[in-house]
């Protein structure tokens, strides 16, 4: 697991160190193969066991509203266009209000799911699938279509700002494996095999209170070594309220090391730019940080990702 140096900081990795970590994680998670990657561990039995997390029946969204305004972190916001609306000149007949949306699924504001075909690393996708399978017409392998039946299982939220006694992590700060282990103990919960792990860094709270910023240049996220915690616990999905990756990168020559490790090496689907500000007080009031979770991406057969609204059920 990742440890902090004498200054309390998680160290940067050289290219060679990253390659070694990549190989170690790929070997450890070799069971996560095929179109669904690590989701093969989400068996019907595990889903049924996860349903036991439902006690009060309270439902909570883990998604943020779709961003339609231009800003430093949303240069290409979703476009919402009304195609038809109320006709005040004729209020006697039947009318339909209609609209359309267009969006960059992988932007830095909207909650979305990354399919395994999203990360191309050294000419391949997860499992050695050739990158040529992703074409101008879409992806022919490891696409969102593999998730047509959704992702349903036990979710666990680890709140790192809560652990550190701060409202949020500042851009550039890392979450280490030690942080995940300490948060787990502090919250009295346990991440187990087949779980959907959600890690809060406070990105949404900082954005709401301090305003948007250039998240492509600076954001809090996981340190690459934190992925050893996920491999050890056999987690099947990773979700964060930021990009999951820290910026600037902690690895020499690799811009999104957590994406590479989680998706390409380990076969984990990622959920980026979620929001946990609605969930945290509900978990605190309930005295528990685990819940039944339903993730239903759109049925986009050849897509590399999808907007998503995960629902926690307590």
N, C-alpha and C positions, 0 to 999 in steps of 0.2 A: 504494500500500500504506500501511497505517497506520504512523505513526511516533510515537515518544514525545516528550513535551515536555521542557523544560529540567530538570524534576524527575524525569525518567525514567518518567513516567506517561502512559498513553494517554488522550487528551482525551475529554471528554463531547461529544456531538453535539447541536446544536439540532435542532428539528423540521425546519427548512429544510434543514439539512445532511443529515439522514437521508433526506428526500424526494429530494434530489439523488443520494445514494448508491443509494437504491432504484431510481430511474430508470436510473442507469448500469448497475447489475447486471442489471436486467430486460432492458435492451437488449443487453448483452453475452451473455446466456444465452437469447436468444430461440429458439435451436434446441431448447431443452428444453420441448417442447410435448406436449400430449396426456395421456392417462390415466396414463402412466408417467413423465411429466416428464423429468428429466435421464437417466433409465435408458434412454432411447432410444440413448444412446451405448454401452451395454453390449451390443455386437453379439456374435453367436456367435464371430466371429474373436477379439474381445477376451477372451471367456471362455476360449477355447482357449489363448490366449497366457498368461492368468493361471494356468492349470493347470500351467504350467512352473515356477511357484513351489514346487510340491510336490517336495521332495527327500528329507527324512527320513520323511515320512508322519506326523509328530507332529501330533496334534490338540489344540487348546486352546479352552476355552469363553471367550467374552467377556461372558457374562451373570452376574449376581449371583443368589444364591438368592432365591426369592420371599419377600417380607417378610410375616410373619403376626402380628407383634407391634406394638402401638400405640406410637408415639413422636412426638417433635416434628416429624419429617419424614414420619411415616406415620400421620396421624390416622384414615385409612380403609384399614387394611391388608387384604390379601387374606384371605378367609375359607375355611379348609379344614375341611370337615365330613366325618366318616366316616359312610357310610351303612350299611356292614356290615363286620364284622371277624370274627376267629376265634371260633368257638363251642366253648368248652372243655367244654360239657356233652354235645356230640355230635361226637366226633372220627373217626367211621367213614364219614360220607358226604362228598359233594362240596360245597364252599362257595366263595364268591367274596368277597374283600374289595373294597369299593366306597367311593368318596369323590366329593366334588364341590368345585369351587372357584368363588369369585366375587371379582372384583377391579375396582378402578378402574385401567384401563389406563394412564392418564396421570398417575399419582401421582408422588411425588418419591423413591421408593425402588426400584421394580421396573424391570428392564430392559425396554424396549419400543420399538416402531417407531411413528413418527408418519406416517400417510398424508397425502397432499396435501390432503385435505378437512378436516384438523384445524385449519388456520389460516384464519380468516375475517378479512379486512382490508378495511375501507372497502366492505363489502357484497359482496365477491367472494372466490372462491377463486383458486388459481393459474390463470393463463391467462385470467382474466376470467370464469370460470364463476360464474354467479349463486349467491349464498349460499343461496338458497331450495332448492337441490338437496340441502341437508342438512336433513332433517326429523326428526320424532319417531320415525319408523320406521327412520331410518338415512340414510346418504349414497347418493345415486343417481349420483354422479360422483366421480372421484378417490379412491375408497375402497380399502381394503386388498385387495379382490377383484382389483384390477388387478395384484397381486403374487402371484397363485396359483402361478406357476412359480418363485417365489423371486427372490432377488438373489444372483448368483454373479459374483465378479470378483477383482481384485487389491486386497488391502487393504494400507494403509500406516499404521503407528503412529508418531506424533510425540509424544515424551515431554517436556513442557515443564518439569516439576519436575527431571528429569534435566539438562536444559539449564541451568537456574538453580542447580543444586546444592542443592536443597531436597527434603524428602520429599513435599511437596504445596504447591499454591498456597493461600493463605489466602482465605476467603470474601470476595468483592468484588474480587479481583484479576482482571485481564484478560489474555487471550492475544491479542497483536497479530499482524498479518501479518508483521511483522519477526521475531517469536518463531517463527512457523511456518517461515519461511525459514532462520533460524539453527538450529533444531532439525534441519531437513532436512540442512543442511551438517554439523552436529555428528555426526549419526548415519550419515552417508555414504549417504544414500538420496535418492530423488527421487520426488516425487508427480507422476503423469502423467495424461493424458487417460483418462477412464473409470474412474479409481481410486475405491475406497471409502476415505475419509480418516478415521482415528480419532485423536482428540486427547486425550491424558491430562493432566488437571489434578491428579490425586491425590485426588479426592473420596472414593473408596472407602477408601483408606488412612487418610485423616484421620478418616473416620467410624469405622473399625475401632479406631483407636488413641485418638482423643479423644472418641468418643461421638457420637451423633446430635445435630443441632441444627436450628433452624428454617431449612431451606434456602430456603424461599419468600422469606425476608427477606434472606439473605446466602449467596452461593455464587460460586465461581470459574467462569469461562467465557470464551467468545470475545468480543472486542470486535467491534462491527458491521463495522468497517473490515477485519477479518481475512477477511471474505467475499470481498474482492477477490482474495486469494490463491487461493481456491477457484475463482472465476470464471476467473481467468487460467490455471489448470491444468486446467480443465474436469472438475473432480471431480463424481461423480454421487451420492454418499451422504456424509453427515457423521455421525459417531458420537462420543459423548463419555462419560466416566465420571460426568459431572454432567448438568445439563440442557442443556448447550451454551450457554445464555444466562447471563450474569452477573447477579447481584442484589446491590445495587440496579442498575437498568437504567442504561446509559450514554447513553440517549437521552431527551430531554425529551418526555414524553407517550406513550411507547411502552414497554410493560412487557416485551415479549419480542422485541426487535429482531432477534436472530439467527434466531429462528423465522420472523419476517415476511420477512426477506431470503432466507433459505435456501429456505423452502418456497413462499412466495407469489410472490416475485420470480424465483427461480432454478429452482424445480421440483425441489429436492433432498429426498429422504426423509431424515428424521432418526432416529437411534437414540440414545435418552436413557438415562442411568443404567446404562451398561454397567460392566464392571469389567475392568481390564487388569493386575491384580496377578499373575495366573497367566501372562499372555503376556510381560510384560517380561523375566523371567529367561530364558525360552526364546529370545526374540529376542537377548538379550545373549550367550547361550551359542552361538547359531548365527552371531552376527556379522552379522545382517541384520534389517531392520525391515519387510520386505514379506513377504506370504504370500497364499496362496489363501484366499478367504473365502466362506463359504456362510451366507446369512441366509434363514431359512424362516419367515415369519409364518404364523399360523393362517389357514385359509381362511374368513374372516369377510367375506362379500361386501359388506355395507353399513357396515362399521365404520370409525371414524376412526383406529384404531390396533390394535396387537396385541402381546401379550407375545411375546418373542422370545429365542432362544438362538443368537446368531451363533457360528460355529465357524471358527477360524483353522487352516489346514492348512499346515505348514511342510515 
